[in-house]
C-alpha cells in the first residue's frame, strides 16, 4: 500500500500535539493548544482521516478496482471497534482490580464505579464512551458512510453530498443530536462523547471530497490558486490575532460561533482556511512537511491514538507526584510521554512485517 509522507507527517504531528495537550505541562500546552486560532488537533485528525480515505479509495477506482464492497468497510469498522473495546476493557478491569489506585479515574468514568453492570453492557453497545475513547466510535460511523459518499461523488453528485452535509451540520447547531438520540438511560448512565457527530461529520466529508478531488485533479494547477491562498491567509491571521487577544473588540455570540463540541461556524471557517494555507505551502515547498519521527507515528495512527489514551489514564494516577518535581519534572514527563508513542508504532510495524505487508511511500506534492 502506498503512503503519502506529508499526510503521515501531519497525522503524526497531530498525535504528538494531542498527547501534549492532554497530558503536557501548561508551559508547553500554551504553544500547542489552538495556536492558529479556534482550531485544535481534533479537527485536523478527523479531516485527514477523510482525506486519506478519499485518496485511497478513489485511486482504487482509477485503477479499475471495485471499492464499493461493504464487507471491506465492515472489516475496517470491526478493526476500529476492537481497539475501542480493548481500551475500554483495560480501563474497566484496572478500576475493578485496583479501586484505590485508580480513584482519580472515577470523575472521568463514573459509570465504571457506580454502575458496573451498566458499564459492562453499555460499552460494547457504544452507549457509554469514556473520555478520549469517543473518537473511535466516530471513526466507525464515518467509515460506514464513506462508500456512499464516494459513490455519489463518482455519480457526479458531489454537490448533493455537500448540501446534505452542510444541512446536517446546520441543524446540529440547534440540537439535532438531542432530537435523534433520546436519553434512554439517564444522564449518569449514557455518554456518547464530547463531539457532536452530526456537526463533525462535515469535517470528515469535506476531507473525503478533498481527497477524491485531489486524486482526480491533482495535476490541475487551478486547485493551487494564489488569490484563494492570500484570502485564506488574511482570514487565518484575523482568527489568530483575535484568539490571542491582539485584536480586542466584542463579537456577539462568540462562544457559540467557536463552540468546540458543535463545531461552530467560526471554528469551521478557521480550520478550512488553515487547511488551504498548508496545502498551498506544501505544493510549493514539498520538502517542508517531511519528518521521519512524525511520519512514522502517522503511519500507525490508530494504534498510537489508542495507546495515548492509556498513557493519559496512567497520568491521572501519578500527576500529583510529577508536580512535586516542578516544571522540570513536567517537561521530562511530557517528553517521555511523546517518545513512548513509538512503542505501539514499532509493535504494529513488526506485526505488519510478520504478515508480509509492503509499504510504498509517495509524496502528495509530486
N, C-alpha and C positions, 0 to 999 in steps of 0.2 A: 504494500500500500504506500502511496506517495504521501509525504508530509510536506506541509508548507511552513518553512522555517520561521518566517515572520509571524505567522498566526500562532505557531507554537511558542514563539518568544513572548507575545503579548499574553497568551493564556498562562504561561509560567510566571510572568511578571505579576499578573493579577492574583495568582495563587499566593505569591510572596506578600503582596500588599494586603490581601485578606488575612493572612497569618499575622502580620504586624498589627493590623487594625484590631484584630480580635484579641490578641494576647500581648501586644507590644507595649512598651512604656510610653507615657504621654509625650515625652520629648521627641520621640521618633514619629509617633502617630500624627502629630500636627503637620508633618510633611507628607504623609501618605493618605490621610483621610480627606476626601473631597477636595483635592488640591486644585483642580481646574474648574472649580465652581460647584454646582449642585449635582455632582455625579460621584458615584462610588465604584469600587471594583465589581460589585454585583452586576451592575448594568453591562459592563464590558464582558463579563463572564457569560451572561445569557446571550448577548448579541453574537459573540464569537462562536458559541455553540451552534446557533442558527447559521452563521456564515459558513462554517466548515461543513455543515450538513448540506447546505445548498451547493457548495462546490463539489463535494464528493459524489452526491447522487446525480447531479447534472452532468458530471464527467462520465458517469456510467451510461447515461442516456446518449451522450455524444458518441460513445464507443459502441453503441448498439446493444447495450445490456438492458435487461428488463429490471428496473429498480423497484417497480411497484409490486413488491412481494411482501404482503402483510406479515408473513412468517418471519422475515428478517428483521422487521421493525419490532415485532413482539419479542424476538430474541434479545434485541438491544434493550427493550424495556425491562425484561427479566434480569438482564445483566446489571442494570442500574438498581433494580429492586433488591438484588442480592447484597449489594454494598450497603444500601439503606438499612435493610433489616439486620445485617451483620453489626453495623454500628449501633443500631437501636438495642439489640440484644446484649451487646457488650456492656453498654451503659446500664441497662436494666439489671443484668446479672451482678455487676460490680456493686451497685447500690444494694442489692439483696444480700450479698456476701459481706460487704464492708459498710454497714449503715453509718457507723461513727465516722469513719474516714471520709465518706462521701456526703457528709451532712450539708456542705455548701451547695451540692447539686439540687437539693430539694426545691430551691427557689426557681430553678430553671426547668425542672421536670417534676412538678408537684404530683402529677398523677402516679408516678412511679412509687412515691412514698405513701400517698393517701388511698389510692385505689389500684392495688397491684393486679387484680383480676382484669379490670378495665384496660390497664396498660398492656396486658398480655393479648387482649383481643383487638384493641383499637390500633395498636402499632402496625400489625400486618395488614389491616384494612385501610391504612393511611388516614385514619380519622384523628390520630394523635401524632403530630410531627414535632419533635423536640427542636430546640434552638439549633440553627445551622443545618440540621438534617432536612428541614423542609425544602431545601433547594433541590434535593434529589427527586422527590415526587413531582416537582415542577418539570424537571427534565423528562420524566416518564411521560407526562402529558404532552409536552412539546414534541417528543419523538413520535407519539401517536398521531399527531396532526400533520407531521412532516410530509408523508407521501401524498396526502390530499391537497396540501398547499402547492407542492411542486407539480402535481398533476394538472391543477388549474393553470399554473404558470405556463406549462407547455401546451396547454389548450388555448393560449392567448388570452387568458382571463386573469392576468395579474392585477388589473385594476379592480376586479371583483374582490380579490383577496385583500387588497389594500383598504378598500372601503369597508369591508366586513370587519377587518382587524381594527380599524380606527373606530368604528361604531361600538365594538365590544369594549375597547379602551375607554371611549367616551362615557358609556353607561356605567362602566366600572367606577368612574369618578363619583357616581351618585348612588352607590350601594347595590350594584348588580350582584356581587358575591353574597351579600346578606339576603338578597331575594332568592337566589338559586340554591344556596347552601343553608338550609334551616338548621337551627341549633337543637338537634335532636337529643343531645345528651347533657346539656347544661354546659356553661362556660368553663367550669372547672374540670370537665372530662373530655372536652373536644378542643383540639388545637390544630388548625390547618395551616399554620405557618404565618410568618410576618408579611410576606409579599402577597399582594392581591393578584392571583394568577390571571384574572381576566384583563388586568391592566398590563401586566408584564409580558403577556403573550405578544404584545405589539413589538417589543424589542426582538424577541426570537423570530417572529415572522419577518420583520424588517431585515434581520441578518440573513434569514433563509433566502429572501428575494434578492438581497445584495449578492449573496454567493451565486445564485442562479444567473443573475445579470452579468456578473463578473466572468463567469465561466463561458457564457455565450458571446460577450462583447469585450473581452479583456484586451484585444488589440485595437479597439476603437478609442482614438485619442480624445473623443468628446467626453468620455467619462472623467477625464482629468481636465477640469475647467478652472482656469486661473481666477475668473471673476467669482465663481462659486466659492473657491478657496478663500479669497480675500473677504467675502461676505461672512463666511463661517468663522474666520479668524476674528473679525470685528465682534460678532455675537459672542464668541467664546471669551474674548477679552472683557466684554461687558459683564458676563456672569462671573468671571474670575475676580474682577475688581469689586463687584457688588458683594459677592460671597465673603470676601476677606475685609470688608468694611472700608475699602478705599473710596468707593462711591457711596455716599451716605445720603439717601433720600428714601422716603417711605413708599413702598409698593403695597397696595391694599391686597389682602388675602395671600400674602407671600408664602405663609406656611402651607396653605392649600396648594399653591401653584408649584411648590418644590417638594410636595409630600413624597416621602420615600416609598411607603407601602403601596400607595395608589399610583405611583409614577406620574406625578403632576406634570402639567404641560411644560412649565419652565425646565423641569428636570429632563424631560424627554428631548426638548429642543437643544438644551445644553449638551446632552450626550451625543445627539446626531451630528451637531456641528463639530464636536470634538473628533468623532469618528472620521468625518470627511477631511479634516485637517491632517490627521495621522495618515490617512490613505494617500493624500496628495504628497505629503512629505516622503512617504515610503516609496511612491512611484518615482520620485526624483532623487532619492538618496537610498538606494536599495540595500546598502550595506549597513545602514544606521541601526536597524532593529534586528540584529543578529547577535545572539549570545548563547554559548553552549549551555550554561547553567540554567537560564530561564527556558530555553527551547527544550532542554531535556525534561524539565518538570512539566512543561506544557504537553509533551507527548504522552504523559501518563496522568492527565488531569483528574480523572475520576478517582483513581487510587490515591493521589496526593490530597485531593479535597477531602475525601472520606477520612484519611488519616489525620488531617489537620483538626478535625472535629474531636478526635480522641485526645490530641495534644491540648486542645482548649479545655476539655473537661479535667484533664490531669492538672492543668494550671490552677484550677479552682481549689485544688487540694493544697498546693504549695505556694500560692501567690503571696500570702502574708509572710512566709519565711523569706521569699525573694526580696520583699520590700525592706527587710532588715539589713540587707546589704547595700541599700541605697540605689542611686541612679546607675552606678557601675554594674550592680547585680542585675538590674532590669535590662541594661544594654546587652550583657553577656547572655542572659536567658533568651532575649529576643533573637540574638544571632544564632544561638543553639537551636531554637525552635525553627528558624528558617532552614538551617543546614540539615536538620533531621528530616525535612521533607524529601531529601534524597533517598531515604530508606525505602519507602513504598515504591518510588520510581525505579530504583535498582532492582528490587524484588520483581516488579512487574516486567521489567526488561528481560530479566533472567527467565521468567516464565514464558515470555514471547519467544525467546531464542530456543527454549526447550521444545516449543511447539513448532518451531521452524518458520516463524513469520519473518518475512523480509520487509524492511522499511526503506523507501526511496525518498530522498529529500529534494524538494523543488522550491524555487523562490517564487513567491506570488508576484513579485515585481518584474519577473522576466517575461 
